[in-house]
């Protein structure tokens, strides 16, 4: 555990010294839902006009599909939506579009549509056009219960994003994160699951003891995490739809850093049951364990590659925490990072070409990206106390925890380090983000 000016980083030595620093983890009372604060854009973002959709029927203030679509595209960092106040016309159908208006405003793409409420259902018809080519590239009608209008708007955002970029959108995915609050002189730890924009947050677990390191199953239906609720660290799996929880690792010593395999059959774990923190593979069906590392150093924070054949992990076997790769379960560990004395908590990009990790430079802790084949390292963040990177399933965005004044917040950036927005809790600390896989 590394302590910097009173801020304890749960990273390389995730649980080794956690008990010693629990007294420093207090935070003010906080609500679960996150706020959205866009703090930086990208000069090369694509100009797009999302015209306010024509509405028929009654809609609440948070049920405006075109507003949600516009916000999503802006948060991706790849689009620069035109403000509705600057629009010269407000078409809702393709035949109402005058392309000259939008060329004058410098727009490359145009989205128009209509939302109709019929009882408890809402139907949205929308179209996407290229302005210079004067061509429709997408048209669809989608329906959802009025109670899931945000989910419908995220679906539309995914479709628009993919039609323009050729990459699957990740707006329908979810975030898991931890909040820590001081209530009635007790620390309350809560595990939340929300939309990727922090909205519709729900508490999935509440405990008087620490909860940390959430990891998504590949189907997005379950989480694995570490909980101290029994007085010591143990690893649980948690089915979100039913709330069913199973304790899968409660060995003597440390049980930490779960990571689900791409096929959903295994968890990578850090266990110290044999005297030293090592990486193990746990078969969730048979409960069979296989030890994967064997070294006098601390090995922890493993993450599977996209094929489920090898993994990256953190080890201090070279004298300080560095990122290592095992290309198969029987391979020799290969050191990947050399650029500083501290590189930890590696996470693969979905395509397996990059690794993201916490990187120390000039006394600060940033998120860095390493191209595995070339060894090129890029530091992506500029804040000073960054940790817990997690990559969106389309590989285009990255979320991490950092400090803002006295509080922890979550920040999302594009993987090139450009646009960013932050997701602070309304009050207090939020940490340990985990981005879900695609939700089908």
N, C-alpha and C positions, 0 to 999 in steps of 0.2 A: 504494500500500500504506500502510496506517495502522498504526502500532505504538503500543500502549498498555501501558505498564508491562511491556514485554518480550513481550507477547502479540501475535503478528502475525495480522491478519485477512486471509484470502484472500477479498477481496470485489471492490470496484470495479476495482482494478488487479490483477486475478487473477494475471496472469503477468508484468506489467511489471517488478516488482521482486522476484519470488519467489526468483530465484537469490540475491539479496542476503540473504535471511532463512532459507535452508535450514538454516544452522547453528543456528538457534534452534528448529527443529522436532523436536528429539529428545524421546523419551518413554520411560518405563520399558517393560520387556517386558510384552506383553499377550497374553491369549488372545482368540480371535475372538468367542466367543459373548457376548452381552450379558446383563446382569442386569436384573431388573424391580424398580423401587422406586416404588410409588404414593405420592405425596407430598401430594396435595390432592384433595378431592372437591368435589361441588357440592350445596348444600342442596336444590335442586329436583330432584335425581336421582330417578328412578322406583323405588319399592320393588318388588323382584321376588324371589321365592323360587325358587331352582334346587335342587330336592331331589336329594340324592345318588342317581345312577342305580343301580338294581339291577344287579349284575354276575353273569354266569354264565360260568365259565371263568377262566383265569389272565390277569391284567393286571399290567403293571409299574407302579411308582410314578408315572411320567410319562405313563401311558396312561389316566388317569381323565378321561373325556369331560366329566362334569358339572363337575369342578374347572376344566378349561380353559374351558368355557362361562362359568362364573361369573366367572373372572378377566377374560375378554374383555369381558363386559358392564360390569364395573367400570372397566376401562381406558378404555372409550369416554367415561366421564364423565357419561353420560346415565342410568345405572342405579345403584341402591344395593342390591346383593344381600344377602339375609338370611344370616347365619351359620348353618350347619347345626346348630350346638350350640343355637341358639335355636328350632329348629323343634319343633312339638308332635307331628307325625306325619311319616312318611316314605313317602308313597304312591309307587308306580311306574306306576300306571294311573289313568285318569280316574275309573273307578268306585270307586276307593279314596279319592278326594278328599272331605274334609269342609270345605266352604268357610268355615264358621264359624271353624275353627281359624286360617285365613289372614287373615280379616277382623280377628280379635282381635289379630293381629300387625301389622296395618296394611299388608298387602301388596296391591298392585294386580294383579300378574301372578304366575302359577305355572307352573313347568316341571317335568314329571315324565318319567321314561323308564327304559329298560332297555338294557344293553349285553351282547351275547352273543358270546363268542368261539367260533368254529368252525374249528379248525385255524389256518390263516394268515389267516383273514378275521375281521372283527368287524362285527356288525350292530347298529345302534342304532335303537331305536324311541323316539320322544319326542313329547310333546304340550305345547301352550301354552294356558293358560286365563286368562280375565279373572276376577278374584276377585269383584268386586261384581256383574258381570253373569252369573257362573256359566256362562260360555260357552267352548267350545273354539274358538280362533281359528287353530290350526295343529296338524297331525298328520302325521308322516312317518316312514318307515323308510329308513335310509341304510346303505350297506355300503361297506367299504374294506378294503384289506390292513392287517394289524396294524402293518406298518411305516409306515403313513400315518395312524395314529389321530389325530395332531395336525391333519392336514389335514382329516380328517372332523369333528373338533370345531370347527375354524374354519368349515367349511361350515354346521354346525348353528347356530353363533353368528350367521352372516350371516342365516340364515333367521329365527331368533328376533328379531333386531334389526329386520329389515324388517317382520315381522308386526306389531310393536308401534309402530314409528315411521313406517312407510311409506317409509323411505329404505333403499336397498340397503346392506347391511353391507360393511365393508372388511376383515374379519378374515382373509380368504383371500389378501389382497394381501401384497406382500413389500417389504422395505427393502434398498437398497444403501447401503453406507457404507465409509469408509476408516479403517483403523487405521495408526498409525505407532509402531514399536517399535524400541528399541535392543537389538540382539543381536550379541554378539561385536564390539562397537565399530562396528557398522554399523547404519544406519537401514534398516529393512525396511518397505516400504509394501505393504499388502494391501487388495485390493478384496473386500468380503464381500457376500453376498446371504443374507438371513435371512427368517424369518416376520416379520409386523408386530410381534410381541411380542419380537423379538430371538432367538427360539429357532431351532434347526436351521440355524445359520449355516454357510456354506461359503465358503471362499476361492476366488475366481475368477481372481485375478491376484496375483502376488507379485513385487516388484521392489526393487532397491537404489536406484532413482530415484523421485522423486515421482510419485504418481498422484492425480488429483483430478477433481472436477466430473462425477460419473456422472449420466447422463440415460437414462431408460427409453424404449424404443420403445413405440409405442401398443399393440402386441399383448403386451407384457410378456415377449417372448422374447429381447430383446437389450438391451445397454447401449452407450452411447457415453460416452467419457471422454477425459481428457487424460493422457498418459504422457510422462515425460522419459527413457524407457529408451534412446533413441537419442542422448541427450546434449542434446536440445533438445525443447521442447514439440511434440507431435504429437497428432492426434486419431484414435482408433481406434473401430471398432464391434466388438462382441463378442457372438457368438451363444452363449447360455448352455447350451443343450442339447448342442451339439457342441464348444464351446470355440473355434470358428473366429473368428479376429481379422483385421480388415482395416484397414490404415492409410488413412484417407480424406482427411486434411489434414496436409501436411508442408511448408507453404510457408515461405519465408524469414521470419524474425521470429516473431511470436506466432501460435499456433494454440490457441484456447482457447474455453471456455464453450459446449460443444455443447448444443443443445436440439432434440429430435425434433419434427417436425410431426405433427399429429393423424392424417394419412393415411399416415405412415411413409415418405414419399417423400423428404423434405428434412431437412436439419439447418440450424439457425441457428448461425453460428460468429462468433467475433471473430478477425479476422486483421489483421496489420499489414504484410502483404506489399507494400502500396503506400505505406508510410511512416508510417501513423497507424492506431491500432486502430479498426476500423470493423466494422459488422455485415454479414455476407454470408449468402446462402442457397446451400447446396450441394445439388445434385440427386444423390442417392445412386446413381441408375441410370446417368446420363450423365456424372457428375462436373462438370457445368457449374456455374459460379459466377455469382451475381448480387449485385452490391454494393447494399446497401439504405440505408446512411447515408453521408453525405459531409460531414464537419465537421472543423474543426481540433482539436476536443476529443477525448477518449477516449470511444468508444461501445462498450459491452460488456454481458454478462450478459442477453442477450435471452431472451424466453420467448413462445411462440406463444399466441394466443388459442384458444379451443376450436374455432373454425371453421377455423383455419389461414389466415386472411386477413390478420391484422395481428399486432402483437407489442408488448410492453413491453420497455424496456431501461434501463440506467443510462448516464448521460452527465454529464460535468462542464462542459458547454457554457455553463452559467449561472454558472460560477465555483466550483462545488462539486458533488459527486455528487448527482444527483436522478433521479427516475424519469420516463420519458417514454413516450408511447404513439404508435404509428403504426397507425391504424385499417385501413390497407391497405398493401401494399408500396410504393405510389406516393404515399402521403399525406405531409403535412407533420407533423413530430414535434410533439406536444403535451405540454407539461410537466404532470405530474399532482401532484407533491409540492411543498409549500411550507413545511411545518411546522417544519423544522429545516435546518441546513446540511449534513446528511448523511443521504441516503436512497438505498439501494442494493439490489441483487440482487432485483428484483421477480419474483414468481411469481403467475400468475393462479389464481383459484379455478376449479373445474371449470365452473361456470355462467357465468363471465366477468364477474360483477358486481363482484368484489372483486380487489384486488391486495394481496399480502402482501410485506413487504420489511423490510430492516434499517433501523432508524430511530435516530438519535442524539438523546438528550435529557439535558441536565444532565451531560454527560460520560460517560454510559452508552450502551450499544448494545442496543436492544430489538427485538423483532419487532412490527411495526405492520400494521394492515389499513386499506385505503382503499376506501370505496365510490365507484366510478368516477363514477357519475351525479351523486351529491350532493356529492362531495368530502369527506365526513365521514371523519375519521381516528380510529382507535382503537388505542391501545397495548395489546398483549396480554400482554406478559411483564414480569417484575419483576427478573429477573437482569440483570447488568450487561454481559456480554460475549456477546451472542447473535448468531448468524449462520446462514446457509444454510437459510432456511425452505423446506419442501416440504409440499404439501397432499395429504391423502388423496383418492382418486378420488371419494369420495362427498361431499367438501367439508366434513365434520364435524370432522376432526382435522388438526392441524398438527404436523410434527416440525421441530426445529431443533437446532443445536449450540450448546452454551454451556460455561462453565467451572465446575468444582466443585473448589475448592482448586487444586492444581497440574495437574489433569487436565481434558481435554475430555470431555463426556458428551453424549448425545442426550436431548432432552426432548420429550415429546408432550403437547400440550394440546388441549382442545376449542377450536374456532374462536372461541368467545365469551370465551376467556381464562380459563375456569373450571377444571375438573378437569385434573390433570396427573399424568404419571408419567415417570420418567427411566429411561434405558437406558445405564448406564455399562458400559464394558468391565470385565472382572474385574480387570485392572490396566492403567493407562496411558491413552492418548488414543484417542478415536474422533471422527470428524468427517465433514463433507460428506454428510449423509443425503439420499437420494432415495427418495420413496415411489412404488411401482409403480402402473400403472393396474390396473383390475380384471383378474384372471386367469381366463379362461374355462376 
